[in-house]
Amino acid sequence: MRIIVPVKQLPDLVEELEVDASGVDIDRDFVKFVPNEWDEQALEQALLVKEAVGGEVVVVGLDEPDIDGSLYTAIARGADRAVKLTGVPTGWIPTAARAAILADWLAGESFDLVMTGVQAADDLDGQLVPTLAARLGLPHASVVVDVEVKDGAAMISQELGGGVNVEESLSLPAVIGMQTARQTPRYAPISRVRQAMQSGGVEDVAASAGDATWHAGLKVRRLFPPERSGHAEMLEGSADEVAAAIIDLLRSRGLVKG
């Protein structure tokens, strides 16, 4: 059983994001990047399948900011191999282009399953799984919450609308989009991450240019920061004066009586 887990990096949404000079992307120079949380669920489920039936888990990521740390962490968690695809476009990469890059690399790999996150905060459509499956000519399933491999097939549990779960069989090889793993993603101690870094476990592989559809799909025409509808009013003075001002403000809005 050989499982490929594509992962990606995202700007940390906890930070304040600024639109860059082009107006079609965020300023990425001073933004912290973190792993896509759904990809971490996919990695955990892949490791669970490996532990159940044996095999190999290979993690692959495009050469994006801070991707090395995520790949080394994946090795520390139990992945057998990590690959970084270099020579890819900088900045935001549309889903169609990402699928084309991954499909070109996967065409030269042998695998039974491709397991990745069902969506990401910046892809807007959650279409990586079906787009990748279409390029590879393989069956696929999304919003999957559990995977077991039996008799050469993947027994999956999918979450449908209204919280309804269905179970079905998916012939292999196949592409699966994980909504959540069977258990919380395991913790990787810093010592094991450093050990993975010292062993040089990440392979750099030049990405194929593919075809013109690298740039197909959604096109961003303009980004805008959120409109500000108001501003905070700073109250100055002594503690008693500020307290009185707060009470007057609450009374003016009908929030307190008397």
TIVEXRO-493240 format. One record per residue: residue in three letters; z, x, y of N, C-alpha, C in turn. Coordinates in steps of 0.001 Angstrom, whole numbers, always signed. Each point is the difference from the previous one (the first is absolute). Layout:
N
<node ALA,<Z,X,Y>,<Z,X,Y>,<Z,X,Y>>
...
end
This chain:
258
<node MET,<+0,+850,-1195>,<+0,-850,+1195>,<+0,+884,+1243>>
<node ARG,<-1052,-123,+797>,<-100,+785,+1237>,<-79,-970,+1174>>
<node ILE,<+946,+135,+911>,<+114,-927,+1130>,<-214,+765,+1300>>
<node ILE,<-914,-472,+830>,<-254,+575,+1320>,<+673,-886,+1044>>
<node VAL,<+755,+621,+904>,<+712,-750,+1044>,<-451,+499,+1376>>
<node PRO,<-943,-695,+667>,<-365,+368,+1375>,<+1128,-373,+971>>
<node VAL,<+306,+916,+911>,<+1051,-244,+998>,<-552,+323,+1383>>
<node LYS,<+637,-548,+1010>,<-432,+248,+1371>,<+1202,+136,+923>>
<node GLN,<-249,+576,+1166>,<+1018,+166,+1026>,<-222,-1004,+1129>>
<node LEU,<+1100,-450,+586>,<-62,-946,+1115>,<+872,+488,+1150>>
<node PRO,<-376,-308,+1231>,<+903,+283,+1110>,<+1308,-767,-192>>
<node ASP,<+1110,+651,+287>,<+1306,-642,-140>,<+121,-1094,+1059>>
<node LEU,<+80,-1248,-444>,<+32,-1130,+938>,<+1314,-97,+750>>
<node VAL,<+992,+791,-402>,<+1262,+24,+742>,<-197,+691,+1344>>
<node GLU,<-965,+921,+66>,<-245,+739,+1236>,<-847,-833,+972>>
<node GLU,<+34,+420,+1256>,<-809,-664,+1020>,<-1420,+544,-63>>
<node LEU,<-978,-857,-248>,<-1380,+419,-151>,<-748,-162,+1318>>
<node GLU,<-815,+996,+321>,<-789,-22,+1231>,<-1490,+22,-344>>
<node VAL,<-808,-728,+782>,<-1456,+14,-172>,<-543,+1286,+598>>
<node ASP,<-920,+664,-732>,<-533,+1270,+495>,<-1087,-229,+1045>>
<node ALA,<-572,+1099,+498>,<-976,-73,+1097>,<-1260,-746,-400>>
<node SER,<-354,+3,-1284>,<-1217,-686,-434>,<+142,-1516,+56>>
<node GLY,<+1236,-491,-83>,<+249,-1433,+24>,<-211,-700,-1320>>
<node VAL,<-377,+754,-1060>,<-257,-618,-1297>,<+911,+544,-1098>>
<node ASP,<+967,+812,+351>,<+940,+539,-981>,<+1313,+282,+716>>
<node ILE,<+1043,+233,-797>,<+1273,+379,+586>,<+36,+1508,+208>>
<node ASP,<+859,+443,+880>,<+196,+1431,+215>,<+784,+549,-1190>>
<node ARG,<-653,+805,-819>,<+599,+481,-1235>,<+662,+1372,+128>>
<node ASP,<-38,+600,+1177>,<+508,+1362,+163>,<+1511,+93,-128>>
<node PHE,<+708,-1032,+443>,<+1454,+82,+19>,<+652,-1130,-799>>
<node VAL,<-714,-485,-1001>,<+498,-1111,-812>,<+401,+512,-1379>>
<node LYS,<+1114,-453,-479>,<+431,+342,-1360>,<-743,-893,-986>>
<node PHE,<-463,+588,-1100>,<-706,-754,-1027>,<+868,-118,-1249>>
<node VAL,<-61,-1164,-621>,<+815,-285,-1184>,<-894,-584,-1097>>
<node PRO,<+446,+52,-1261>,<-802,-568,-1088>,<-89,-1519,+112>>
<node ASN,<-1124,-555,-443>,<-148,-1448,-81>,<+981,-539,-1039>>
<node GLU,<+843,-939,+386>,<+1056,-475,-894>,<-538,-648,-1267>>
<node TRP,<-1161,-653,+61>,<-568,-627,-1203>,<-537,+1061,-966>>
<node ASP,<-479,+1120,+533>,<-438,+1083,-880>,<+1184,+582,-771>>
<node GLU,<+1151,+35,+619>,<+1189,+498,-697>,<+387,-938,-1136>>
<node GLN,<-218,-1287,+183>,<+236,-953,-1082>,<-985,+257,-1148>>
<node ALA,<-1252,+282,+343>,<-1009,+272,-1020>,<+342,+1256,-789>>
<node LEU,<+461,+1041,+692>,<+384,+1232,-692>,<+1150,-252,-958>>
<node GLU,<+982,-762,+427>,<+1147,-280,-880>,<-446,-753,-1248>>
<node GLN,<-872,-992,+167>,<-453,-748,-1164>,<-840,+877,-923>>
<node ALA,<-794,+888,+579>,<-788,+922,-818>,<+904,+902,-823>>
<node LEU,<+1086,+476,+593>,<+952,+845,-725>,<+690,-780,-1109>>
<node LEU,<+277,-1277,+237>,<+620,-830,-1032>,<-944,-194,-1185>>
<node VAL,<-1291,-203,+293>,<-986,-141,-1082>,<-100,+1306,-783>>
<node LYS,<-25,+1116,+710>,<-56,+1306,-663>,<+1205,+199,-915>>
<node GLU,<+1178,-362,+471>,<+1203,+156,-806>,<-23,-899,-1236>>
<node ALA,<-682,-1122,+94>,<-35,-950,-1116>,<-1018,+387,-1070>>
<node VAL,<-1173,+491,+412>,<-1074,+254,-969>,<-478,+1444,-10>>
<node GLY,<+543,+841,+903>,<-454,+1375,+84>,<-1239,+125,+867>>
<node GLY,<-397,+1226,+282>,<-1204,+208,+780>,<+227,+876,+1212>>
<node GLU,<-810,-217,+1017>,<-14,+853,+1183>,<-172,-866,+1246>>
<node VAL,<+737,+347,+1044>,<-137,-666,+1294>,<-531,+1010,+1013>>
<node VAL,<-1113,-332,+632>,<-623,+853,+1005>,<+17,-729,+1337>>
<node VAL,<+564,+646,+1008>,<+62,-591,+1339>,<-1080,+651,+859>>
<node VAL,<-742,-810,+756>,<-1064,+528,+848>,<+131,-578,+1400>>
<node GLY,<-170,+854,+996>,<+66,-447,+1384>,<-1044,+694,+842>>
<node LEU,<-464,-671,+1036>,<-919,+621,+942>,<+775,+949,+905>>
<node ASP,<-692,+987,+548>,<+637,+1008,+851>,<+364,-626,+1341>>
<node GLU,<+1150,-666,+32>,<+503,-669,+1192>,<+1322,+642,+412>>
<node PRO,<+487,-253,+1204>,<+1249,+623,+448>,<+1159,-235,-964>>
<node ASP,<+698,+1084,-325>,<+1207,-32,-839>,<-267,-431,-1436>>
<node ILE,<-1258,+17,-455>,<-286,-431,-1371>,<+581,+973,-1015>>
<node ASP,<+83,+1288,+347>,<+530,+980,-945>,<+1416,-360,-430>>
<node GLY,<+824,-396,+965>,<+1374,-365,-332>,<+63,-1158,-976>>
<node SER,<-872,-991,+184>,<-16,-1147,-903>,<-472,+396,-1390>>
<node LEU,<-977,+905,-80>,<-505,+436,-1296>,<+1047,+817,-757>>
<node TYR,<+678,+887,+706>,<+1054,+784,-648>,<+1152,-900,-443>>
<node THR,<+309,-1008,+808>,<+1055,-938,-383>,<-398,-783,-1248>>
<node ALA,<-1278,-341,-103>,<-483,-709,-1192>,<+177,+867,-1243>>
<node ILE,<-282,+1291,+112>,<+215,+909,-1127>,<+1478,+63,-352>>
<node ALA,<+851,+63,+1031>,<+1449,+44,-239>,<+490,-1268,-691>>
<node ARG,<-682,-1099,+217>,<+397,-1259,-635>,<-491,-114,-1444>>
<node GLY,<-962,+836,-356>,<-462,-47,-1392>,<-1497,+26,-197>>
<node ALA,<-787,+21,+1083>,<-1453,+92,-146>,<-362,+1356,-596>>
<node ASP,<-1051,+34,-790>,<-402,+1229,-684>,<-951,+857,+831>>
<node ARG,<-687,-624,+934>,<-1018,+719,+759>,<-180,-683,+1338>>
<node ALA,<-329,+780,+1029>,<-247,-560,+1327>,<-1259,+632,+576>>
<node VAL,<-865,-833,+575>,<-1282,+452,+542>,<-112,-436,+1450>>
<node LYS,<-433,+914,+864>,<-256,-317,+1410>,<-1493,+148,+258>>
<node LEU,<-635,-1094,+426>,<-1432,+10,+286>,<-218,+447,+1445>>
<node THR,<-638,+1143,+164>,<-181,+599,+1323>,<-1386,-302,+554>>
<node GLY,<-164,+278,+1294>,<-1286,-213,+641>,<-285,-1444,+343>>
<node VAL,<+1050,-812,+112>,<-178,-1418,+309>,<+58,-205,+1514>>
<node PRO,<-471,-1143,+500>,<+56,-251,+1438>,<+1436,+6,+520>>
<node THR,<+173,+394,+1245>,<+1315,-25,+630>,<+245,-1370,+613>>
<node GLY,<+1252,-291,+278>,<+339,-1291,+583>,<+51,-1096,-1038>>
<node TRP,<-75,-1243,+491>,<+84,-1160,-896>,<-1256,-107,-847>>
<node ILE,<+173,-158,-1300>,<-1127,-106,-927>,<-67,-1437,-511>>
<node PRO,<-1086,-728,+276>,<-115,-1390,-461>,<+73,-103,-1515>>
<node THR,<+373,-1175,-487>,<+150,-220,-1436>,<-1275,+318,-767>>
<node ALA,<-1152,-435,+504>,<-1256,+238,-700>,<-283,+1489,-136>>
<node ALA,<+271,+773,+1053>,<-208,+1443,-51>,<+984,+654,-961>>
<node ARG,<+1247,-450,+20>,<+1018,+554,-910>,<-399,-266,-1452>>
<node ALA,<-470,-1217,-265>,<-425,-337,-1359>,<-1179,+867,-438>>
<node ALA,<-939,+269,+907>,<-1164,+827,-333>,<+426,+1419,-346>>
<node ILE,<+917,+554,+770>,<+472,+1372,-254>,<+708,+76,-1349>>
<node LEU,<+888,-954,-251>,<+738,+5,-1261>,<-923,-232,-1189>>
<node ALA,<-959,-915,+148>,<-916,-305,-1105>,<-850,+1212,-358>>
<node ASP,<-431,+761,+1013>,<-789,+1199,-277>,<+801,+992,-826>>
<node TRP,<+1283,+166,+313>,<+839,+930,-770>,<+302,-557,-1392>>
<node LEU,<+313,-1282,-64>,<+342,-610,-1292>,<-1178,+3,-972>>
<node ALA,<-1217,+19,+527>,<-1177,-7,-868>,<-31,+1224,-906>>
<node GLY,<+663,+1075,+409>,<+40,+1203,-814>,<+1277,+166,-782>>
<node GLU,<+845,-1017,+2>,<+1283,+53,-694>,<+28,-1000,-1152>>
<node SER,<+757,+334,-1028>,<+250,-963,-1081>,<+1342,-662,+253>>
<node PHE,<+82,-1317,-198>,<+1247,-711,+256>,<-20,-1339,-724>>
<node ASP,<+1198,-540,-192>,<+153,-1331,-590>,<+362,-1039,+1060>>
<node LEU,<+789,+430,+974>,<+441,-899,+1059>,<-51,+705,+1344>>
<node VAL,<-379,-748,+1028>,<+202,+409,+1388>,<+999,-980,+577>>
<node MET,<+1149,+510,+423>,<+1058,-862,+538>,<+332,+449,+1415>>
<node THR,<-155,-902,+958>,<+296,+318,+1386>,<+691,-1184,+654>>
<node GLY,<+438,+179,+1237>,<+662,-1088,+704>,<-959,-1143,+286>>
<node VAL,<+498,-1218,-39>,<-863,-1156,+203>,<-518,-69,+1438>>
<node GLN,<+726,+633,+930>,<-419,-44,+1396>,<+676,+1135,+753>>
<node ALA,<-306,+94,+1286>,<+642,+969,+882>,<+75,-608,+1389>>
<node ALA,<+907,+516,+810>,<+235,-601,+1315>,<-1201,+136,+928>>
<node ASP,<-899,+960,-274>,<-1104,+227,+926>,<-1368,-394,-554>>
<node ASP,<-62,-623,-1194>,<-1322,-319,-528>,<-442,-1424,+323>>
<node LEU,<+900,-833,+456>,<-287,-1335,+521>,<-488,-1003,-1041>>
<node ASP,<-536,+485,-1126>,<-628,-944,-916>,<+443,+159,-1452>>
<node GLY,<+672,+1085,-357>,<+431,+201,-1377>,<-1153,+28,-983>>
<node GLN,<-1137,+592,+414>,<-1201,-45,-828>,<-317,+1307,-720>>
<node LEU,<+905,+966,+21>,<-295,+1264,-674>,<-202,-210,-1499>>
<node VAL,<+859,-773,-635>,<-79,-188,-1454>,<-1327,-640,-421>>
<node PRO,<-379,-1164,+532>,<-1280,-582,-423>,<-1209,+831,+412>>
<node THR,<+63,+660,+1165>,<-1127,+819,+432>,<-165,+1209,-912>>
<node LEU,<+1101,+640,-346>,<-49,+1147,-897>,<-478,-417,-1386>>
<node ALA,<+509,-1132,-491>,<-408,-490,-1317>,<-1492,-317,-21>>
<node ALA,<-509,-584,+1078>,<-1426,-328,+66>,<-852,+1260,-49>>
<node ARG,<+424,+1034,+687>,<-745,+1261,-12>,<+17,+643,-1384>>
<node LEU,<+1106,-156,-709>,<+127,+607,-1321>,<-541,-905,-1108>>
<node GLY,<-275,-1260,+334>,<-469,-950,-1001>,<+1065,-359,-1019>>
<node LEU,<+1242,-145,+462>,<+1129,-256,-891>,<+694,-1311,+352>>
<node PRO,<+700,-614,-960>,<+823,-1181,+318>,<+1180,+407,+863>>
<node HIS,<+543,-962,+731>,<+1143,+321,+858>,<+929,-1202,+102>>
<node ALA,<+1200,+261,+465>,<+980,-1059,+275>,<+897,+478,+1132>>
<node SER,<+361,-912,+890>,<+863,+333,+1129>,<+1275,-840,-33>>
<node VAL,<+921,+366,+873>,<+1310,-656,+114>,<+702,+4,-1371>>
<node VAL,<-48,+1135,-659>,<+596,+162,-1322>,<+1454,+455,+141>>
<node VAL,<+879,-583,-817>,<+1429,+318,+93>,<+540,+639,-1275>>
<node ASP,<-834,+135,-1007>,<+431,+685,-1223>,<-1226,+337,-838>>
<node VAL,<+56,+1145,-700>,<-1110,+438,-848>,<+571,+576,-1290>>
<node GLU,<-546,-431,-1125>,<+292,+602,-1293>,<-1318,+237,-710>>
<node VAL,<-89,+1104,-724>,<-1224,+318,-739>,<+238,-250,-1483>>
<node LYS,<-826,-886,-593>,<+117,-336,-1416>,<-1392,-154,-601>>
<node ASP,<-198,+625,-1148>,<-1246,-163,-761>,<-1241,+249,+851>>
<node GLY,<+66,+1039,+834>,<-1165,+365,+789>,<-305,-898,+1171>>
<node ALA,<+954,-832,+390>,<-191,-885,+1155>,<+1237,+39,+884>>
<node ALA,<-161,-362,+1262>,<+1119,-70,+932>,<+488,-1439,+89>>
<node MET,<+1235,-227,-388>,<+604,-1322,+129>,<+681,-38,+1371>>
<node ILE,<-517,-826,+899>,<+479,-1,+1377>,<+654,-1329,+357>>
<node SER,<+909,+83,+954>,<+612,-1182,+593>,<-383,-24,+1468>>
<node GLN,<-613,-1099,+437>,<-450,-139,+1378>,<+819,-1059,+728>>
<node GLU,<+241,+251,+1279>,<+696,-975,+838>,<-1040,-792,+786>>
<node LEU,<-35,-1307,-216>,<-934,-872,+705>,<+712,-743,+1124>>
<node GLY,<-716,-858,+683>,<+588,-770,+1081>,<+1148,-885,-468>>
<node GLY,<+976,-174,+866>,<+1142,-834,-334>,<+985,+651,-939>>
<node GLY,<-131,+1325,-187>,<+929,+707,-866>,<-257,-184,-1477>>
<node VAL,<-1184,-503,-368>,<-350,-213,-1411>,<-508,+1312,-599>>
<node ASN,<+526,+362,-1169>,<-437,+1197,-707>,<-853,-387,-1202>>
<node VAL,<-1063,+742,-213>,<-846,-216,-1174>,<-137,+1316,-746>>
<node GLU,<-165,-86,-1316>,<-198,+1186,-820>,<-1382,-58,-632>>
<node GLU,<-681,+1123,+8>,<-1323,+49,-594>,<-300,+1408,-482>>
<node SER,<-1089,+119,-769>,<-407,+1280,-560>,<-1207,+530,+765>>
<node LEU,<+14,+1297,+283>,<-1081,+642,+738>,<-538,+1139,-863>>
<node SER,<-1299,-45,-313>,<-589,+1054,-827>,<-31,+1316,+773>>
<node LEU,<+100,+1101,-731>,<+22,+1331,+601>,<-1357,+680,-165>>
<node PRO,<-365,+863,+959>,<+734,+369,+1217>,<-53,-1110,+1049>>
<node ALA,<+960,+56,+941>,<+102,-1049,+1008>,<+680,+544,+1245>>
<node VAL,<-113,-755,+1085>,<+634,+348,+1277>,<+1038,-1073,+314>>
<node ILE,<+1216,+430,+328>,<+1109,-940,+217>,<+647,+272,+1360>>
<node GLY,<+245,-1079,+751>,<+710,+85,+1272>,<+1420,-502,-175>>
<node MET,<+976,+880,+168>,<+1399,-350,-244>,<+661,-569,+1253>>
<node GLN,<+624,-1142,-190>,<+833,-590,+1052>,<+1405,+600,-54>>
<node THR,<+527,+123,-1215>,<+1319,+596,-194>,<+102,+503,-1426>>
<node ALA,<+782,+1032,-195>,<+212,+540,-1336>,<+1128,-756,-686>>
<node ARG,<+140,+274,-1296>,<+1041,-669,-774>,<+1390,+413,+469>>
<node GLN,<+104,+1164,+616>,<+1287,+467,+514>,<-222,+751,+1304>>
<node THR,<+1082,+256,+716>,<-79,+707,+1275>,<-542,+1416,-216>>
<node PRO,<-924,+453,+864>,<-512,+1370,-147>,<+1126,+1018,-87>>
<node ARG,<-126,+903,-951>,<+1049,+989,-259>,<+124,+1010,+1125>>
<node TYR,<+1193,+536,+118>,<+293,+988,+1047>,<-405,+1387,-472>>
<node ALA,<-596,+768,+886>,<-380,+1381,-310>,<+921,+942,+764>>
<node PRO,<+879,+738,-681>,<+895,+948,+687>,<-797,+1054,+758>>
<node ILE,<+538,+441,+1125>,<-672,+1021,+804>,<-249,+1262,-812>>
<node SER,<+933,+338,-881>,<-162,+1209,-813>,<-1245,-89,-878>>
<node ARG,<-289,-1183,-541>,<-1185,-155,-853>,<-1277,+4,+836>>
<node VAL,<+67,-552,+1211>,<-1166,+50,+888>,<-317,+1446,+357>>
<node ARG,<+1030,+775,+332>,<-219,+1415,+323>,<-535,+764,-1200>>
<node GLN,<+482,-341,-1178>,<-497,+638,-1211>,<-1486,-287,-191>>
<node ALA,<-408,-1242,+275>,<-1416,-362,-101>,<-822,+775,+1030>>
<node MET,<+546,+179,+1204>,<-707,+755,+1036>,<-178,+1460,-405>>
<node GLN,<+1039,+579,-577>,<-54,+1407,-399>,<-972,+224,-1151>>
<node SER,<-182,-1018,-833>,<-914,+135,-1134>,<-1454,-211,+391>>
<node GLY,<-219,-458,+1243>,<-1368,-215,+478>,<-747,-1045,-795>>
<node GLY,<+649,-1130,-210>,<-565,-1004,-896>,<-1056,-905,+586>>
<node VAL,<-392,+168,+1272>,<-1017,-850,+623>,<-1344,+717,-27>>
<node GLU,<-1016,-660,-565>,<-1345,+567,-75>,<-848,-512,+1162>>
<node ASP,<-646,+905,+715>,<-929,-384,+1059>,<-1395,-149,-596>>
<node VAL,<-591,-1177,+186>,<-1347,-275,-514>,<-842,-540,+1154>>
<node ALA,<-1164,+592,+201>,<-879,-465,+1078>,<-535,-1384,-334>>
<node ALA,<+154,-925,+933>,<-493,-1365,-205>,<-1505,-30,+153>>
<node SER,<-638,-811,-838>,<-1439,-175,+112>,<-314,-860,+1212>>
<node ALA,<-1121,+298,+661>,<-387,-770,+1190>,<-405,-1421,-354>>
<node GLY,<-277,-244,-1274>,<-368,-1357,-395>,<-1291,-444,+661>>
<node ASP,<+16,-1201,+573>,<-1205,-514,+639>,<+372,-597,+1351>>
<node ALA,<-930,-724,+578>,<+207,-532,+1353>,<+1133,-1013,+61>>
<node THR,<+390,-573,-1134>,<+1042,-1021,+25>,<+1385,+599,+226>>
<node TRP,<+78,+1325,+147>,<+1258,+601,+461>,<+463,-721,+1268>>
<node HIS,<-958,-371,+831>,<+344,-565,+1303>,<-240,-1507,+59>>
<node ALA,<-166,-626,-1162>,<-216,-1441,-21>,<+1330,-733,+71>>
<node GLY,<-66,-1292,+209>,<+1203,-814,+2>,<+486,-300,+1402>>
<node LEU,<+1293,-168,+141>,<+611,-377,+1270>,<-175,+1090,+1061>>
<node LYS,<-388,-393,+1187>,<-153,+935,+1098>,<+937,-397,+1135>>
<node VAL,<+809,+935,+444>,<+933,-251,+1096>,<-737,+197,+1320>>
<node ARG,<-8,-1033,+815>,<-693,+82,+1285>,<+946,+414,+1124>>
<node ARG,<+1242,-453,-74>,<+950,+348,+1069>,<+1416,-322,-451>>
<node LEU,<+937,+857,+323>,<+1413,-250,-249>,<+710,-211,+1331>>
<node PHE,<+999,-882,-7>,<+777,-266,+1202>,<+1480,+44,-339>>
<node PRO,<+821,+551,+862>,<+1453,-94,-218>,<+458,-1434,+220>>
<node PRO,<+1099,-414,-585>,<+494,-1370,+191>,<+246,-300,+1481>>
<node GLU,<-356,-1193,+410>,<+236,-391,+1394>,<+1489,-220,+235>>
<node ARG,<+432,+445,+1149>,<+1408,-175,+354>,<+162,-1268,+826>>
<node SER,<+807,-907,-513>,<+180,-1279,+681>,<+1157,+26,+994>>
<node GLY,<+821,+1016,-50>,<+1142,+80,+912>,<+619,+1369,-82>>
<node HIS,<+1146,+148,+660>,<+681,+1289,-24>,<+1507,-240,+30>>
<node ALA,<+715,+1023,-396>,<+1456,-109,-10>,<+554,+147,+1416>>
<node GLU,<+1028,-745,+289>,<+675,+94,+1307>,<+1289,+793,-183>>
<node MET,<+102,+1105,+694>,<+1177,+854,-110>,<+1059,-467,+987>>
<node LEU,<+1187,-262,-509>,<+1116,-435,+847>,<+838,+1208,+407>>
<node GLU,<+256,+111,+1284>,<+766,+1138,+522>,<+1298,-483,+636>>
<node GLY,<+939,+905,+128>,<+1285,-318,+604>,<+1144,+309,-944>>
<node SER,<+1197,-429,+380>,<+1169,+222,-849>,<-47,-922,-1214>>
<node ALA,<+941,+229,-913>,<+49,-824,-1209>,<+199,-1468,+349>>
<node ASP,<+882,-281,+974>,<+261,-1378,+408>,<-1238,-627,+640>>
<node GLU,<-704,+804,+818>,<-1191,-529,+665>,<-1119,-295,-1017>>
<node VAL,<-164,+896,-955>,<-1031,-208,-1026>,<+349,-1213,-855>>
<node ALA,<+1299,-151,-348>,<+433,-1144,-804>,<-256,-1306,+744>>
<node ALA,<+297,-10,+1301>,<-225,-1203,+802>,<-1492,-325,+78>>
<node ALA,<-835,+1034,+130>,<-1439,-219,+68>,<-527,-573,-1313>>
<node ILE,<+541,+474,-1124>,<-424,-515,-1304>,<+385,-1468,-151>>
<node ILE,<+1217,-336,+443>,<+450,-1398,-90>,<-882,-890,+866>>
<node ASP,<-325,+456,+1211>,<-864,-791,+883>,<-1379,-191,-624>>
<node LEU,<-510,+1052,-640>,<-1307,-84,-638>,<+10,-1012,-1147>>
<node LEU,<+1061,+29,-814>,<+108,-944,-1110>,<+140,-1431,+505>>
<node ARG,<+760,-185,+1077>,<+150,-1335,+574>,<-1321,-517,+558>>
<node SER,<-771,+885,+633>,<-1272,-418,+605>,<-999,-457,-1063>>
<node ARG,<+178,+510,-1179>,<-898,-378,-1105>,<+593,-1088,-882>>
<node GLY,<+1143,-528,+383>,<+597,-1078,-737>,<+594,+391,-1332>>
<node LEU,<+324,+1275,-163>,<+528,+470,-1271>,<+1512,-92,-90>>
<node VAL,<+652,-95,+1176>,<+1446,-211,+29>,<+291,-1078,+1037>>
<node LYS,<+1114,-666,-152>,<+385,-1060,+925>,<+1237,+429,+769>>
<node GLY,<+192,-637,+1161>,<+1197,+257,+800>,<-222,+1086,+1017>>
end
